Amino acid sequence: MAPRYDVTAIGEGGLRLSVPSGDRLEVATSLDVNVVGTEANVVSSLARLGWRTGWASAVPDGPLGRRVENALTAHGVDIGNVVRVPGARVGSYFVEYGAAPRPTLVHFDRAGTAFTQLTPEQVNWDSVLDTRLIHLTGLTVPLSDGVHKVVEEAFSRARDRGVPVSFDVNFRARLWTCEEAAAKLRPFVESADILFCRHGDARQLFGFGPTAEDALAALCEMSSARHVLVSSSEHGVVASVDGRRVTAPACPVDIVDRLGAGDGLAAGFLHGWLSDDLEHAPMLATAMAALALSQRGEQVITTRQELADVMADPNTNLNR
């Protein structure tokens, strides 16, 4: 019998509160609200492309938790494996968009949330692993000891059941140190079946570089993954796909929202993997990253036809 899902993911969902572009957070009088969550972004984008996706998490049992759930349901993600926690907090972060010479600033507020209380015993593993692939990220690991154990359990149970694991390193320096991250993420890097890593993360955590190609070679030695992608922002990706070296340039894009591009990239590659189209998977990754950059919010709202159009001609700027 075919698995219930094409892709499942475990991770935190929360709210992104951003000031209008050009405003400063300390004097802001209004905030835009978007639902976020790196793993949720990936399965939401894949659901928009027609795949059956599920998301396991824990959210507050109240209006803020329902705000997160409603957004994912609207994208087509199954939320049957979400635990609702009475009286808990929702994770959030505040964004102040930068314009030269200021960088964009992100301020996390993620301590003591509903998701940080999640334990392996609360996860419905039979449901979560009834899937072709499970997607996990390093962003979840530092949030609490409990969710670190959830990720460890997911890897172990997936291996026992023969379910491939996709893992995005997704290092956040504001959440933990390089030394902590390198030690705790290395086992997941080594065990993943599909591995995503930014060139900057490979350099910071493991000293791999100086080029993306160098980092790719080192990660391939470290990991048993069949497919490894190293991304370098405007330089696109270099990848090892079934042992074959592939490059994909970044698509031209007018950037509307810088956040979420890495999740779009992962969703694009996984779309290729699910479609048995590994030849074009790295290009699908960069195309989805560009689509993420071109719209507000972190879930890519698109269709297979739009993605194919971008692949065919990324320079098109008028369709009528």
N, C-alpha and C positions, 0 to 999 in steps of 0.2 A: 504494500500500500504506500502511496506517495506521501511524503511528509506534509503536515498541515500547513507549514510556512515555507517560504523560500528563504527568508532571512529573519532572524530574531536578534534582539540586542538587549543588553542590561545596562542601565545608566540612570543618572539623575536628570529629571526635568525641572525646569524652573522658569523664572521670568527675567527678561532683559529690560532694564529701565534706562533709556537713553535720552540725553538732552538733544534738542534740535541742533543740527549742524551749525557751528559758529557760536553756540551758547556755552557758558561755563557752568559746570555742575554746581558750584557753590552759590550761584545766584539764579539757578534755573527756576522757572515758575511752572513748567510743565514737563512731563516725561512721556515718551512713547513706550508702549508696552508690547513686547514680543515674547512668545514662548520659545525657550531654547533648551538645549541638551545635546551634546555632541553625538551620542549614539542615537538619540531620538531624531536628530536631523538626518542621519543616514537612512534610517528605516522609513522616515516620512518621505524623503526624496525618492526612494525606491518604490514606495507605494504609489507615488504620483506617476511612476513609469510603468505601473501595472503589476508589480510584484506583490505577493502575499507576505505581509510583514507583521511582526509582533514585537511588543516592547514590554519588558519587565522592569518594574521600578517600585518606589514607595512615594506617595504624595500625601499632603495633609487631607484629612477628611473634612473638606469645607470648600468655600468658593474659590480659593486660590488653587487648590488641587484640581478642582473641576475645570478651572481655566486652562490648566496644562492638558488635562485629559481631552477636553473639547477640541483643542487645537490639533492634537494628534489624530483624534477620530475623524476630524474634517479632512485630513490628508489621506485617510484610508488605513491607518495603522490599528491593529487589534490591541486593545489595552486590557484584555482579560487577565493578564498576569501582573497587574498593578495592585500593590497593597496600599490600603488607605489607613492612615494613622491619625486618630483623633487628637486634637490639640497640638499637632506638630507644626513646624515651620516649613515654608517653601524656600528652596535655594534661589538666590537672585544675584544679579550683578549689575552694576551701573556703568554706563559707557559715556565718555565725553569724547566726541569725534574731534580729531586733530586736523589742523591745516597748517602747512609749513609756516613757521619752523616748529610747531607743536606736534608731538605724536598723539595718536589716539590712546586714551587712558582707560583701563578697565579696573574696576574696584569690586572684588568679590565679597559676597555676604552669604557664605555657605556653611557656617558652623552650626552643628546641632539640628540639621534639617531632618525631615522625615526619612529621606533616603540614607542618610548617614547611620540610621538605626537599623537598617536592613541587615538580616543575617542569612546565611545559607539555608537554614531550616525554613525560612519563610518563602523561599523561591519554589515555585511549582516546576521542578526540573523536568518532569515527564512532558509537560507542555512546552517549555522553553526550548528543549532539545528535540522536539518533533519538527525539525527544520533541516533544510539543505545546508545552512550555514549560520553560525552565530558570530556577531560582530561585537567586539569589546575594545575598550581604549584605556590608555594610561592616565587619562584625565580623572577617571573614577577612583583609581587606586589610593591616592593620598587623602581622600575625603574622610575615611575612618578605618580603623582596624577591621570592623565588621564587613565593610564593602570590599576591602582588600581580600578578605577571605572568600567573599562571594565570587570575585574574579578568579581566584585560585581554584575554587570548586568548579566553576564553569569550565575552565581549561581541563581539569581532571575528568569531569563527567563527559565532556565532549570527546575527549580522546578515547574513553572507554566505549562510547557509543559510535565512534567512527564519524562524528560530525566535524567538518572542517571549521577552524577558527580564523576569523579575520581580526587583526589587531592593529590599531593605530597608536603609535607611541604617544603623541599628543602631550608633550611636556609643557607644564605651566610653572614658570619660575616663581609666581606669586603664591603658589600652593605648597611648594617644598623645595629643598635644595637639590642641586645637581647630584650630589653624592648620594642622597637618599633615593632619588629617582633612579639613578643608574643601577643601584643595588637591587631595588625592588622590581624594576621593569625588565631587567635582563632575562629572568626566567621566562617571561611571556614572549619577549622577542625571540628567544631561542626556540620556543615551542609552537609559534604561530604557523599556520598554513599559508596565509596571505598577510603580508606585513607592509604597513605604511609608515613612513618616517620623513619628517622634514630634514633637509640637509643641516639646518642649524641645530636641530635636536640631536642628530647623530654626532655632530661636532662637540656640542656642549656636554652631552652625557657620556659619550664613549671615546671622545677624542678622535673620531673618524673624519678624515678630510685630507687635504684642504678642499678638494673638488667634490662635487656630487658623485662623480664617477668613482672616486676613491671611497667615499662613504658607502656607495652601493656594493662595491667589492667586499668591503669589510663586513657589512651587514649580512651579505650572502654567506660569508664564512662563519659568522656567529650563529645564524639562524638556519633552521631546517625548512623554512618556508619555500614553497614552490614558486611563489610570486612575491617579489619585493619591489616596492616603488619608493623612490627618493624624490621628494618634491623640492623645488627651489623657486617658489613664487613666480616672478615674471619670466624665469628661464624654463618653466615647464617641468617635466619629470624625466628621470632616467630610471629604467626598470630592468629587472631580470624576470622574464616570463617563461617559466619552464626551462630555465637555463639559457634563454636567448636574450641578449642585450637589446633593449628597445629604447628609443627616445621619443618624446612627444613634446613639441613646443607649446608654450602657453598661447591660448587664443587671445586675439586683441579684444579689449573690453573697456568700456567707459565705467569706471567703478562707482557704484552707488552705495554699497555697504561692504566693507572689508571683512566682516566677521562671517564665518561659516564656509569659506572657500575650501578649506581642507576637508570638511565633511562632504561637500559636493564632489570633491575629487575622489574620495573613497567610494561614494555612491556610484559615480560614473564607472569606475573600474569594476565594482561588483556587478553592475548592470551588464557589463561585457562578460564577466565570468558566468553569471546566471544564464546568459544568452548563448553560451558556448562560442563566444566571439573574442577569444583572447588576443587575436591579431590586432583588433582595434581597441581593446580595453584601455591601454594607456591614453589614446586619443580621446576616448569617451570620458576618461577621468579629467583631462584638461578642459574639455568642452563643458562638463558639468561644473567645474570650478569657475569657469567664466560666467556661466549662467547664474551661479550663486552670487558672484560679485556684482552682477548687473541688476539685482533686485533687492529690496529691503526684506529683512528677516533672514533667518538662517536655514529654513527648509526651502529647498529649490522647488518652486512651483513651475512645472514644465510638462511636456508630453514627449512621447517617443518621436513624434514627427518633428517637433521643434528641435530636439536634440540632434536628429538626423540632419536637419537643415543647417544647424551650426557646424556640424562635422563637414558637410558638403561645401559650405562657403561661410567661414566665420566673419567675413568682412561685410556681409549684407546688412544694410542699415535701413531698408524700407521694404515693406511687404504689403501690397495693396491689390 
